[in-house]
Amino acid sequence: MSTALTPQPGIMDIALYQGGASQIEGRENPLKLSSNENPFATSPNAIAAIAKVTAEVHRYPSIDHLDLRAAIAEVHGLDPARLICGVGSDEILSLLAMAYAGPGDEVLYPEHGFSMYRIFALAAGATPVVAPEAGRRVDVDALIERITDATRLIYIANPANPTGTALDMAELTRLADAVPASCLLVLDGAYAEFFDGYDGGAALVSARDNVVMTRTFSKLYGLGGLRVGWGYAPQAVIDVLNRVRGPFNLSSVALAGAEAAVRDRAFVNMCLTENAEQRARLIGGLRQLGIGCDESQANFVLARFTDEDEAIKADAHLKAAGILVRLVKGYGFPDALRITVGRPEDVSRVLAALGSFGETT
């Protein structure tokens, strides 16, 4: 049957997003280190809050997310009126493209940036523009060189995924200084909490009219299954986004869980301490095995092998040991594996498996 229906230009150029694997054929309960999830799961306070609110799921949730915005503002020292909550930070990143980019406009992002940036641009009808990176790091000069009169959005993940590398505030400020008033600089902070001393870009947002920062509850807070994120932006941008955001985009369960999670600082601090310790241990262990690995400011590391064939064989070896990691050829690293930082015993298991892999090659 033929049809005259056609999607908007750019949509059929979108390749479907591929998430991290969660199963190994023939293996029960594999060690899943493929999606950068919190190995310590979720705050017990969040679990209790979720259980409590389930008795009221016949009621519509809040449309202004007032309690969650107040909690985020209190913890991070932000203005609650300039906060917006979404279905993961992905929704906010998508709404920004929907609201500010379209046919004839350009959306700029780094070479190894989050694969959804391209999708957001194409879905809005805009043209994706890619800036090369240098040494697995976002190249500020390359981004600045590619800003044109048509550039409407610049997406930067800091720390970056899948490299784990990060720009310091001096470099971010230099980039922000170069962004014209007609363009938004969007600082995607999905892993910002793991970068010690980094405010996610909050100071830049507070000082400028065209910088936005986003954060998520899916990584540090262990609420990936609830899909909650937030953004901090100039008031004018918040006013725009609230006009295109669905009024009931977050469930009462998600709102209650996220509020309790962000307030449980004891759990957060434990997770951050463990991540920093085990990340250093994983990086050191990989290097001792002769596997290339940059310093990471996130909750994962990028392990680099000799070539694509060795990376594929290492992935298969880890699977045989019941361990799931992430091949990242789609991000431009065919010779690498992204490995989530796990619990102490998880890191020991990964290093032991890769050690035995090295003995076979």
N, C-alpha and C positions, 0 to 999 in steps of 0.2 A: 504494500500500500504506500503510495507516495503522499507527501504532505508539503504544503507550502510554508509550514512553520519553520523558522530558522532562528537560532539563538543570536544574541548580540555579538558583534565582531570581537574576536579575541577569545571567546569562551571555549571554542573547540581547539584552541592552541594549548589549553591547560592539560597537563599530564596529571593523572590522579595521584594524590598524596599517598606515600607509602610509610606506614608507621613501623615502629620496631617490632620484631618478631616476639611472640609470647609463648610459642610451643615448639617442642622438638619431637618429631615423630618417634614413637616408641619409648619416650621418656616421660615420667610423671614428675611434676613439680620441679621443672628446671630452675636454675639460678638465673633470674631475668635481670640482666644488666644492659638492656638494649634501649631503654626509653628514658633514662635519667630520672627515674622515680626515687622517692625517699626510701632507703632500705629499712628505716625504722617506722615505716607506715605513717600513721596519722596521730596527732595529739589525742590522748584519751579524753580530754575535755571536748574536743570536736566530736568525737564519737558519741559522747553523752548528749551533747546538744542536738545532734542529728536524730538520735533515738527519741529525745523528748518531743521534737517538733513533728515527728511522723504522725502523731495523734491528731494533728491539725491540717493534714494535707488536703482536706476537702475545701480549705479556705484559699483564696487567691493570695499570692505573696505581695509584699511591698513593691510598689513601682518606683519608689525613690531611693531604695536601698539605704535609707537614712542611718540605721543602726550600724550597718557594716561600714559605711563611709566614715561614721564617727569613730569607730574602732581603728580603722586604718589611719585616719588623721591623727588620733591620739598617739598611736605607736610611732608614727613616722614624723610627727611634727608638721603636718600639712594642713592646708585650708580645706575643710570638707566640702565646701561649695565648688571647689575646683577638681573634685574627684568624680570619676564615672566608673561603674562596675559593669562587667560583661561576662559572656559565656567563654571563660578563658580570656587571656589577653589577645588571643586570635580574633575574637569578635571586635575588639576595639581597634586593632590594626586594620581589620577589614572595613569597619565603619569609616575610618579616616580616608581610605582610598575611595570609598563610595561617595563621601561628602566633598572631597577636595580634588579628585583626579577624574579625568574622562578623556574622550577622544581628542587627540591633538596634544595631550599633556604627557609628561614623562615622569616615571617613578624610578628613582635611583637607589641602588643598593650594592653592597660588596659582592665580589665574585663567589665567595663561599657562604653567602648569607642564607638565612632560613628560606627553604624552598617555597614557603607560602607567600613571600614577598612578590614573586613573579605572578603567582596566582591572583593575589589581590589586585595587582596592576591590570592584568588581562581581564579580570571580571568587571573592572570599572571601565574598560575600553581604552585604557591608557597604554603607553608604550613602556615596557621594562627597559631599563638601561643599567648595564653591569659595569662596575669599576673593578679593575684587577686588584688583587691583594699582593703583599710583599712578605715572603717568609711566613705565610700562614697568619698574617696579621692584617687587619683592616688598614688600608693605605689612605690616610686623610688627603694627601696631595692628589691622588688619583681620583678621589671623589670630587674634590673641589674643581679639578680640571674638567669634569663632566657635567657640572651644573650649567644649565642653559636657561634661557627665558621661559622654556616650556616645563622646567622641572617644578613639580608641585609637592612631591614627597621624597624624603630621603630616609630610608629605613636602615638603622644600625642596631645590631644585637651586640650588647656589651655587658658581660663577656660574650664572645661569639660562640656560636654552635656551627660546626662540630669541633672547632679548634681548641676552645677554652681560653684563648688569648683575649686580652682586653686592652682598651685604650685608657690612659690616665686622664685626669681632668684637664690637664693642659692641652692635650690633643683634641679632646672633645670640645673644649672652648674655642680652639683654633678653627675647628670645623664649623661650629655654631656662628662664629664671627663672619664666615664666608657665605652663609646661607642667606639669600635675599628675602625680603619681607614677604614676597609672593609664594614662598615655599615653606613647608613644615619639616623640621628635623625631628624624626621619631626615634627615640631611644628605647629599644626593646630590651627590657630588663628581666627576662625570664629567669636568668641566673644571677641577678645583681646581688642578692643577699650573700652569695658565696664569695664575692670579691670584697675582701676585708677593707673597710674604710671608704667604700664607694656608696654614694647616696642615691645611685640609680639615675642621676641627672636632675634631681629635685631642685638644686640651686640654680641650674641653667633654666629650668622651667619657670621658676619664680622671678628670674631676672629678665626674661624675654617674652615676646609676644608670639613666637613661632617655633617653640620647642615643646614637645610632648614626650612624656615617659610612660611606659607600661610595665606592669608587673603581673605575676601569676601566682595562684595558689597550688599549681600542679606539681611543682618541683620541691622546694623546701618544705612546704606545708603538707605534702602528701595527699592532696585532694584532687588528683587528676581525674578521678571518676565523677566528681561533682561539676567540673568545668567552671571555675571562677577566676576572673582576673580583674585588674583595675588599671585605670589610667589617671595621670595627673597632668593638667594642661591649663593654658590660659583660659579665663572665664569665657571668652568669645568662642573658643573651640569647644568647650564643654556644652555651651548653649546649642551649637550646631549638632554635635553628636547626639544629644538628648532628643533631638527632633527626628533622628533616623533610627535610634535604638528602639527595639521592641519594648513596650512598657512592662511586660511580664517576662523579660529575658532570663531572669534568675529565679529558680524555685525557692520556696521557703526552706527546704532542706539545705540547699546550697548556701543560702544566706546565713542560716544558723551555724552551719559547720565552719564556714569561713570566718565568721566573727569570733567564734570560740578559738579557732586555730591561731588567728593573728594575735589574740590576747594571751595565749599560752607561751610566754617568753621563756619559761624554763625548758620546755620541750624544744623550742626553736634553738636556744643556745646550745643545748646538748647536741642537736643534729649538726649545727655548724662546727662545733668543736670536733666531733667525730669525723665529719667530712674533711676538715683541714688536715687532721692527723692521717687519715687513711689515704687521702689524695697524695700527700707527700710520700707515704710509704709505697703506694702503687707506682708513682713516677720513678722513685728511686729503684724499685725492683725491676721495672721495665728496662731502665737504663743499664742496670747490672747484667741483664740478659742480652744486651746489645740491641734493644728495640728503641728506636727514636721516639722521643716524647718531649714536647714543649712544656714549660710551666703552665699550669692551668689555673684559672680563677673561677672555675665552675664546679659542678659535682660530677664531672667526667674527665677523662683524658683521651687524647687522640694518639693511639699507638701506631707508629709508622714502620712498615716492613720494607724489605728490599724492592719488591715490585708487587703488582697486582696478584700474580700467581701465588706468591708467598702469603699474602694477606688472606686470600681465599682458603688456602690450606690451613692457616692458623685458625680461621673462623670454623672450619670443619672440625679441627682438632678440639676446639673449645666445645663445640656442640656435642662431640663424642663424650666429653667429660661432663655433659649436662649443663653447660654454661652458654647463655645467649648474650651476645654483644651485637654491635651494629656495623655492618659494612656500609661505607659512606662514599661509594663511587658516585652516587647521584649528587653529592656535594663537591665533587671535583677531587676526591682523594681515593682513587682506586687501590692505592697501596696501603690503606690504613683501616684500622678498626677503632670505633668509638666505644669506650668502656666506661660504664657508670661506676662511680665510686661506691662500693658497698660497705657492709659491716666488716670488722677486722677479719672474721673467718672467711668472708667472701673474697676479700683481697688476697688472703693466703691461698685460697683455692685457685684464683685466676693465675697468680704468679707460679704456682706449682704446675698448673696445666701448661702454661706457656714455657716453663722451664723444660718440661718433658717434650714439648713440641720442638724446642731448640735442639734437643738431643737427637731428634729424628731427621733434621735437615742438614 
